[in-house]
Amino acid sequence: MNTPQTQSPNDIASKTLVLILAGGRGSRLHEMTDQRAKPAVYFGGNWRIIDFTLSNCLNSNLLRIGVITQYEAHSLLRHLQHAWSFLPRERGQFVDMLPARQQMGEDMWYRGTADAVWQNLPIMKEHYRPKYVLILAGDHIYKMDYMKMIQEHIQSGARCTVGSIEVKKEEAREFGIMAVNDKLQVQAFVEKPQDPPTMREKPDTSMASMGIYVFDFDYLTHVLEDEINKGEKKDLDFGKHLMPRAMHEGVLYAHPFEKSCKGRTNEGVAYWRDVGTLDSYWQTHMDLVTAQPHLNLFDRDWAIRGLPTQSMPTKFFNDERGKHLLDNSLIAGGCLITNATITESVLFDNIEVKDGSSIHQAVILPDVQIGKNCRLQNCIVERKCQIPDGMVIGMDKEHDKARGFRVSSSGKVTLITPTILEKWAESERAQSQQEPMI
């Protein structure tokens, strides 16, 4: 294998194209993704999920970016236009949007992660002409210096490098799992195995793919065109098809997340979360409001950029009536909170909480109105909900289910949306009309 020439980070950045796969539906988030793609889901009080991936690119000085979109893309495209259109194209920097355009045929929507890249191959050849391609998912929460991964890819002589993270064996069935040699060359790659292979020095731990890949562009072009020309697959996926092929050809290497992680817990553990379920979405928010937050959102050295907004200040009004408390919470701008108790919760912007209400371990998305004397706990409240006076949510999950509210698979988290509330109100009205007059 030839020894690679030393390249500066600026040289590498000028030759690298970043592709962010942001077309996923995120069906396990249920009603939260009925009208938006998963990467466009609100997160952390001030951001969308995709802002973490894009901010990692910005902090890594990788500023030639294409975002591949498909499902319910309007809110995502709007966010990208408003929040991420500041890069100067005259300097070769951009965030381009690459929506599914059926450009390979009327029935050819994106049919897998690798197929989405293949369908944009003509654009990449004509307009971008990269030497390296960094492929990312747009729906995970973490901080990572991608430049270190690309530098390691070049130094190893790999044609493809996959980002890897250690997971417990019992969780490994949800990932592509790898075994590597001492040089981190991948010796085995199995997609979502029932009996996952484990690491030699850690028998209860497996090495999992993060869905992050670096390719030499010429190799990526070759394998994509070859797989498509075979005509054997209705879909084409990196984990199912391209990773096993690169492994068999001896050109696949792993890059441990530990080497490039920029966000760790107080115990020094590398922080990475897939927020693809109601439980994980809620729990990741709870990670932000513990006494010692697991991810530092106030880190100016690796800042997370979102949509800069100029909102009114948040106002807290308390008087001598009753108890009120604010503790371990993130509260965005433009909120009006009156005589309320808020603990271990995340409130986005423009939320009104009226007199006597109590909120505990809740995630409240923008433009929500919470009436008087409400009690919300262990719940997610979608954008534009109007919670009527006296409503209790999350205290009794069986009661929540009986009212038609969405309860997570673990039974721990209740999701409330405007549609769910409307159906509940209709059933309440219908029931009251059926009750006999006394």
C-alpha positions in Angstrom: 0.0 0.0 0.0 1.4 3.4 -1.0 2.4 5.8 1.7 0.0 8.8 1.5 1.4 12.3 1.1 0.9 14.7 4.1 -1.9 17.1 3.4 -2.9 20.1 5.5 -6.4 20.4 6.9 -7.2 23.2 4.5 -6.1 21.0 1.5 -8.2 18.2 2.7 -11.2 20.5 3.3 -11.0 21.9 -0.2 -11.1 18.3 -1.7 -13.9 16.9 0.6 -17.6 16.9 -0.1 -19.9 16.3 2.8 -23.2 14.5 2.1 -25.8 14.5 4.9 -28.5 11.9 4.6 -31.6 13.7 5.9 -34.5 12.1 4.1 -35.6 9.7 6.8 -39.2 9.5 8.0 -38.4 8.6 11.6 -41.6 6.5 12.0 -40.7 5.5 15.6 -41.3 9.2 16.6 -44.9 8.6 15.5 -46.9 11.9 15.2 -43.8 14.0 15.7 -42.7 13.2 12.1 -46.1 13.2 10.4 -45.3 16.5 8.8 -41.6 16.8 9.1 -38.5 14.7 8.5 -36.7 13.4 11.5 -33.7 15.7 11.1 -36.0 18.7 11.3 -37.5 17.7 14.7 -36.9 20.4 17.3 -34.2 19.6 19.9 -32.7 21.2 23.0 -34.8 24.3 23.3 -33.2 26.2 20.5 -32.2 23.8 17.6 -33.3 21.2 15.1 -31.6 17.7 15.3 -29.7 18.3 12.0 -28.0 21.4 13.5 -25.7 19.1 15.5 -24.4 17.4 12.3 -24.1 20.7 10.5 -22.3 22.4 13.4 -19.8 19.5 13.5 -19.1 20.2 9.9 -18.7 23.9 10.6 -16.4 23.3 13.5 -14.4 20.8 11.5 -13.9 23.4 8.7 -15.7 21.1 6.2 -17.8 23.7 4.4 -18.7 22.0 1.1 -22.0 20.3 2.1 -24.9 18.7 0.3 -28.1 17.8 2.3 -30.0 14.9 0.7 -33.7 15.2 1.5 -36.9 13.3 0.6 -39.7 12.7 3.2 -41.8 15.7 4.3 -38.9 18.0 3.4 -40.6 21.4 3.6 -39.8 22.4 7.2 -36.2 21.0 6.8 -35.6 22.9 3.6 -37.0 26.1 5.1 -34.7 25.7 8.2 -31.7 25.1 6.0 -32.5 28.2 3.9 -33.0 30.4 7.0 -30.3 29.1 9.3 -27.5 27.8 7.0 -27.3 30.0 3.9 -24.5 32.2 5.2 -21.5 30.4 3.8 -19.8 32.3 0.9 -20.1 30.4 -2.3 -17.5 32.6 -3.9 -15.0 30.9 -1.5 -16.2 27.4 -2.5 -18.3 27.0 0.6 -22.0 26.1 0.6 -24.9 24.1 2.0 -26.7 22.8 -1.1 -30.1 21.0 -0.9 -30.4 17.8 -2.9 -34.1 16.7 -2.7 -35.3 13.6 -4.4 -36.1 14.6 -8.0 -36.8 11.2 -9.6 -34.0 12.2 -11.9 -33.3 8.5 -12.8 -36.9 7.8 -13.7 -40.4 8.6 -12.6 -40.5 5.7 -10.2 -37.0 6.2 -8.8 -37.3 7.8 -5.4 -34.4 7.2 -3.1 -34.4 3.5 -2.3 -31.7 3.2 0.4 -28.9 5.2 1.8 -26.4 4.3 -0.9 -29.0 4.7 -3.7 -29.6 8.3 -2.5 -25.9 9.0 -3.1 -25.8 7.2 -6.4 -28.7 9.2 -7.7 -26.7 12.4 -7.0 -23.5 11.0 -8.6 -24.0 13.1 -11.8 -24.2 16.3 -9.8 -21.2 15.3 -7.8 -19.1 14.6 -10.9 -20.2 17.8 -12.8 -20.3 20.4 -10.0 -18.3 19.3 -7.0 -15.6 16.9 -8.3 -14.3 15.9 -4.8 -11.4 13.6 -3.9 -13.0 12.5 -0.7 -16.7 12.1 0.3 -17.8 12.2 3.9 -21.3 10.7 4.4 -23.2 11.5 7.5 -26.6 10.9 9.1 -28.6 14.0 9.9 -30.5 12.6 12.9 -28.0 12.0 15.8 -27.0 14.1 18.7 -23.2 14.2 19.3 -20.1 16.4 18.8 -17.3 15.1 16.5 -14.3 16.5 14.7 -14.8 14.9 11.3 -11.4 16.3 10.1 -9.6 13.8 12.4 -11.5 10.9 10.8 -10.6 12.0 7.3 -7.0 12.5 8.2 -6.9 9.0 9.6 -8.6 7.6 6.5 -5.9 9.2 4.3 -3.0 8.0 6.5 -4.3 4.4 6.7 -4.5 4.1 3.0 -8.1 3.0 3.3 -10.6 3.4 0.4 -13.5 3.5 2.9 -13.5 4.3 6.6 -16.5 3.8 8.9 -17.0 5.7 12.2 -17.4 3.3 15.1 -18.8 3.4 18.6 -18.8 0.9 21.5 -22.2 -0.4 22.5 -23.4 -3.0 25.0 -23.9 -6.4 23.4 -27.6 -6.4 24.3 -28.0 -3.2 22.3 -25.9 -4.2 19.3 -28.8 -5.9 17.5 -29.8 -2.5 16.3 -26.5 -1.7 14.6 -24.1 -2.9 12.0 -21.4 -4.6 14.0 -17.7 -5.0 13.2 -14.7 -6.9 14.2 -11.2 -5.4 13.4 -7.6 -6.3 13.6 -4.8 -4.4 15.4 -4.6 -1.9 12.5 -8.4 -1.3 12.7 -8.9 -3.0 9.3 -12.4 -4.4 9.4 -12.4 -8.2 9.3 -16.1 -8.8 9.7 -19.2 -6.7 9.2 -22.7 -7.9 10.1 -25.8 -5.8 9.8 -28.1 -6.1 12.9 -27.0 -9.5 14.0 -29.0 -11.6 16.5 -25.8 -12.8 18.1 -23.4 -9.8 17.8 -19.7 -10.4 17.8 -17.9 -8.7 20.7 -14.5 -7.0 21.2 -11.7 -9.2 22.3 -10.7 -7.1 25.3 -14.4 -6.3 26.2 -16.5 -9.4 25.9 -19.7 -7.6 26.9 -19.2 -4.8 24.3 -19.5 -4.6 20.5 -18.0 -2.2 18.0 -21.0 -0.6 16.1 -21.2 1.5 12.9 -22.2 5.1 13.5 -23.5 5.4 10.0 -20.6 7.8 9.2 -18.4 7.0 6.2 -15.4 8.4 4.4 -14.8 7.3 0.8 -12.2 8.0 -1.8 -14.5 9.4 -4.4 -13.2 7.3 -7.2 -13.7 4.1 -5.2 -17.2 5.2 -4.2 -18.1 5.9 -7.8 -16.8 2.5 -8.9 -18.7 0.5 -6.3 -21.9 2.4 -6.8 -21.9 2.0 -10.5 -20.9 -1.6 -10.3 -23.6 -2.5 -7.8 -26.3 -0.6 -9.9 -25.2 -2.3 -13.1 -25.6 -5.7 -11.6 -29.3 -4.9 -11.4 -29.9 -7.4 -8.6 -31.0 -5.1 -5.8 -34.2 -3.1 -5.5 -32.5 -1.0 -2.9 -28.9 -0.1 -2.2 -27.7 0.5 1.3 -24.3 1.3 2.8 -24.7 -1.1 5.8 -26.2 -4.0 3.9 -24.2 -3.8 0.6 -21.3 -1.4 0.4 -19.7 -2.1 3.8 -19.6 -5.9 3.3 -18.1 -5.4 -0.1 -15.4 -3.0 1.0 -14.6 -5.4 3.9 -14.2 -8.4 1.5 -12.0 -6.3 -0.8 -9.7 -5.4 2.2 -10.1 -1.7 2.0 -12.5 -1.0 4.9 -11.1 0.5 8.1 -12.8 1.6 11.3 -12.4 5.0 13.0 -13.2 4.9 16.8 -15.4 7.8 17.9 -13.2 8.1 21.0 -10.4 9.6 18.8 -12.5 12.5 17.5 -15.2 13.0 20.0 -15.7 16.7 21.1 -18.5 16.2 23.6 -18.2 14.0 26.7 -20.0 13.3 29.9 -18.5 14.4 33.2 -17.2 10.9 33.6 -15.3 11.3 30.3 -17.6 9.0 28.2 -18.0 9.9 24.6 -21.6 11.1 24.1 -23.6 9.9 21.1 -27.4 9.4 21.0 -29.8 8.2 18.3 -33.1 10.1 19.2 -35.2 7.9 16.9 -37.8 6.9 19.5 -40.0 8.8 21.9 -38.2 7.3 24.8 -34.7 8.2 23.5 -35.8 11.7 22.4 -37.2 12.4 25.9 -34.2 10.8 27.7 -31.7 12.8 25.7 -33.5 16.0 26.7 -33.3 14.8 30.3 -29.6 14.3 29.9 -29.4 18.1 29.3 -31.1 19.1 32.6 -29.5 16.8 35.1 -27.4 18.4 37.9 -24.3 17.5 35.8 -25.5 17.6 32.1 -24.2 14.8 29.9 -23.7 17.2 26.9 -22.5 20.8 27.2 -24.7 23.0 25.0 -22.8 26.1 26.3 -19.4 25.1 25.0 -18.1 28.0 22.9 -15.1 26.0 21.7 -17.4 23.6 19.8 -20.6 25.6 19.5 -23.9 24.3 18.1 -25.3 26.7 15.7 -29.1 26.9 15.0 -31.4 29.5 13.6 -30.6 32.9 15.2 -33.8 34.4 16.5 -34.6 37.6 18.2 -37.5 36.9 20.6 -38.9 38.8 23.5 -37.3 38.0 26.9 -38.9 35.3 28.9 -40.9 36.7 31.8 -41.4 34.9 35.2 -44.2 36.4 37.3 -44.7 35.1 40.9 -46.8 36.5 43.7 -47.6 35.5 47.2 -50.3 33.0 46.1 -49.2 29.3 46.4 -45.8 27.7 45.8 -43.6 28.2 42.7 -40.2 26.8 41.7 -37.8 26.9 38.8 -35.1 24.2 38.9 -32.7 22.5 36.5 -34.5 23.5 33.3 -33.7 25.0 29.9 -36.1 27.8 28.9 -35.9 29.6 25.6 -37.0 33.2 24.8 -40.4 34.7 24.6 -42.0 32.6 27.3 -44.6 33.9 29.8 -44.7 31.9 33.0 -47.0 32.8 35.9 -47.0 31.3 39.3 -45.8 27.9 37.9 -43.5 25.2 39.0 -41.0 24.0 36.4 -38.4 21.3 37.2 -36.0 19.2 35.0 -37.7 20.3 31.8 -36.9 21.8 28.4 -39.2 24.6 27.2 -38.8 26.0 23.7 -39.7 29.5 22.7 -43.1 31.3 22.9 -44.6 29.1 25.6 -47.3 30.4 28.0 -47.7 28.6 31.4 -50.6 29.9 33.4 -51.3 30.3 37.1 -50.8 27.2 39.3 -49.5 24.8 36.7 -46.7 22.2 37.4 -44.3 20.8 34.8 -41.8 18.1 35.7 -39.5 16.2 33.3 -41.3 17.5 30.2 -40.2 18.6 26.7 -42.5 21.5 25.5 -42.0 22.5 21.9 -42.6 26.0 20.6 -45.9 28.0 20.6 -47.6 26.0 23.3 -50.2 27.3 25.7 -50.6 25.6 29.1 -53.7 26.5 31.0 -54.2 27.0 34.7 -53.6 24.3 37.3 -52.3 21.8 34.8 -49.9 19.0 35.8 -47.5 17.7 33.2 -44.9 15.0 33.9 -42.8 12.7 31.7 -44.3 14.0 28.5 -43.6 15.6 25.2 -45.9 18.4 24.1 -45.9 19.1 20.4 -45.8 22.5 18.8 -48.9 24.7 19.0 -50.8 22.5 21.5 -53.3 24.3 23.7 -53.5 22.4 27.1 -56.9 23.2 28.7 -57.2 24.3 32.4 -56.8 21.5 34.9 -55.5 18.8 32.5 -53.2 16.2 34.0 -50.8 14.4 31.6 -48.2 11.8 32.3 -49.1 11.0 35.9 -51.2 7.9 35.0 -50.1 6.2 31.8 -53.1 3.9 31.7 -55.4 6.9 32.0 -53.4 8.6 29.2 -54.0 5.6 26.9 -57.7 5.5 27.8 -58.0 9.1 26.6 -56.3 8.2 23.3 -52.9 9.8 24.1 -49.7 8.3 22.6 -47.7 6.5 25.2 -44.1 5.3 24.4 -43.2 1.6 24.0 -41.6 1.7 27.5 -44.7 3.1 29.0 -42.7 6.0 30.5 -43.4 8.9 28.1 -46.7 10.5 26.9 -46.8 12.4 23.6 -49.4 15.1 23.1 -50.1 16.8 19.8 -52.8 19.2 18.6 -54.5 16.4 16.7 -54.5 14.1 19.7 -56.0 16.9 21.8 -58.6 17.6 19.2 -59.7 14.0 19.1 -59.8 13.8 22.9 -62.0 17.0 23.0 -64.4 15.6 20.4 -64.8 12.4 22.4 -65.4 14.4 25.6 -68.1 16.5 23.8 -69.7 13.4 22.3 -69.8 11.7 25.7 -71.3 14.7 27.4 -74.0 14.8 24.8 -74.9 11.2 25.5 -75.2 11.6 29.2 -78.9 11.8 30.4 -80.2 15.0 31.8 -80.9 15.0 35.5 
